[in-house]
């Protein structure tokens, strides 16, 4: 005996619901991982900004030293 059409539709809807639940879990996992990446990039950007400030300071000091030694143009 063939299953009733309504039962087949319900079964297909249940399968679709399971797949959507699986996708929702995957998206939630990806969002969590992306937040971790963004936080890591923000920390890296702060570190790079600190390095740039130190390099700027070092460049100024080297310029002053060069000026004192009459090496500057």
PEQUI-V330602 format. One record per residue. RES is the residue in three letters. OMEGA is omega in radians with two decimals (* if undefined). BURIAL is I if it has 24 or more other C-alpha atoms within 12 Angstrom, else O. D_LAST is the distance of its C-alpha to the last C-alpha in Angstrom with 1 decimal. Layout:
((RES OMEGA BURIAL D_LAST) (RES OMEGA BURIAL D_LAST))
This chain:
((UNK -3.13 O 97.9) (UNK 3.12 O 94.6) (UNK 3.13 O 92.5) (UNK -3.11 O 92.7) (UNK -3.12 O 89.9) (UNK 3.13 O 88.9) (UNK 3.12 O 88.5) (UNK 3.11 O 86.3) (UNK 3.11 O 84.1) (UNK 3.12 O 83.9) (UNK 3.10 O 83.0) (UNK 3.10 O 80.2) (UNK 3.10 O 78.9) (UNK 3.10 O 78.9) (UNK 3.12 O 77.0) (UNK 3.12 O 74.5) (UNK 3.10 O 74.2) (UNK 3.13 O 73.5) (UNK 3.11 O 70.8) (UNK 3.08 O 69.2) (UNK 3.11 O 69.3) (UNK 3.13 O 67.6) (UNK 3.12 O 64.8) (UNK 3.09 O 64.4) (UNK 3.12 O 63.9) (UNK 3.14 O 61.4) (UNK 3.11 O 59.4) (UNK 3.10 O 59.5) (UNK 3.14 O 58.2) (UNK 3.11 O 55.4) (UNK 3.12 O 54.4) (UNK -3.13 O 54.2) (UNK 3.12 O 52.1) (UNK 3.08 O 49.7) (UNK 3.12 O 49.3) (UNK 3.12 O 48.3) (UNK 3.14 O 45.8) (UNK 3.11 O 44.3) (UNK 3.09 O 44.2) (UNK 3.12 O 42.4) (UNK 3.11 O 39.8) (UNK 3.12 O 39.3) (UNK 3.11 O 38.7) (UNK 3.12 O 36.3) (UNK 3.09 O 34.4) (UNK 3.12 O 34.2) (UNK 3.13 O 33.0) (UNK 3.10 O 30.2) (UNK 3.10 O 29.2) (UNK 3.10 O 29.0) (UNK 3.13 O 26.9) (UNK 3.11 O 24.5) (UNK 3.13 O 24.2) (UNK 3.12 O 23.6) (UNK 3.10 O 20.9) (UNK 3.13 O 19.2) (UNK 3.13 O 19.6) (UNK 3.12 O 18.3) (UNK 3.12 O 15.2) (UNK 3.14 O 14.6) (UNK 3.13 O 15.5) (UNK 3.09 O 13.2) (UNK 3.12 O 10.2) (UNK 3.12 O 11.8) (UNK 3.12 O 12.5) (UNK 3.13 O 9.0) (UNK 3.13 O 8.1) (UNK -3.13 O 11.4) (UNK -3.12 O 11.0) (UNK 3.07 O 7.9) (UNK -3.10 O 6.6) (UNK -3.14 O 3.8) (UNK * O 0.0))
